[in-house]
């Protein structure tokens, strides 16, 4: 597993461009498996993390579930914060 590269700020902001990107793929008709593979390629993590990220984007879960899962992995809440601040 590669480290999930998004930080806490991006994860808790359900209006972030990262979630919008997922929602756009859903609207364009991409299959869930294809989107999860895209998440893995772009942000790292494993399939479970990518699936949780996907479920937040489509409104089936909350960011807290992903943050709880990540806290059990080798992930820092500041991971990717330099990237988050670039988009703000």
N, C-alpha and C positions, 0 to 999 in steps of 0.2 A: 504494500500500500504506500502511495505517496502521501505526503502531508497535504491536508486540505488547505488551500491557499487563501481563502477568504477570511477576513477578520470579523469580529463581533459586530461592528457597525454595519457592515453589509448584510450580515445574517439577520439582524433584528429589524432592518428597514425593509419591510415587505413591498415597498414601492421602488426599491433599488433597481438599477438597470440590469443587474444580474438576474433578478426574478422576472423582470419584464422580458428579458431574452428568452427565458424558459416559456413564459406564457405565449410569446410570439410563435415559438416553434410548435406549441400545441395548436394554436389557431391555424397555422399553416399545414396542419395535418401530419406532422411527424409522429411516429410511434413512440411510446414511452421508453422502450429499450434504446431507441436511437438517441433520444434526448438525454437519458442517463449516461450513455457513452460520451456524448458531447460534454456533459458536466465533468465526467472523469478526466477527459482530455484537457479541458480548460482550467479546472480548479483542483484537480487531484482528489485525494481521498479514496474511499473504496465504494463498492456498489451500494452498501447500506447508507453511507453518508449521502451519496448522489441521489438515492431514492428519497431520503428524507428532505433534501433540498428541493427536489421536484415536487414532493407533496405539499411543501410550504407554498411554492409558487402557484400551485393550482388550488390552494385553499383547503386542502385536506388535513393540514397539520399546522402547528405553530412553531415559530423560531425557537422557543424554549425546549422543544423536544430535541431539535438538532443540537442546540448548545449543551444539553444534558448528555447526549450521546458523545459529543466531541470532548467533553470534560473527562470521559472515561478513556479517551484515546490520547495519543501523544500530540496534543494540539494546544496552542496558546491563544487566548482571546485576542491578543495583539497581532496574531498571524495575519499578514496581508494588510495591516492598517495603513502602511505607506501607500498601497494601491487604492484603498478606500478614500483616503484624503485627496488623492489626485482627481477623483470623480466628483468631489463635493464642491 
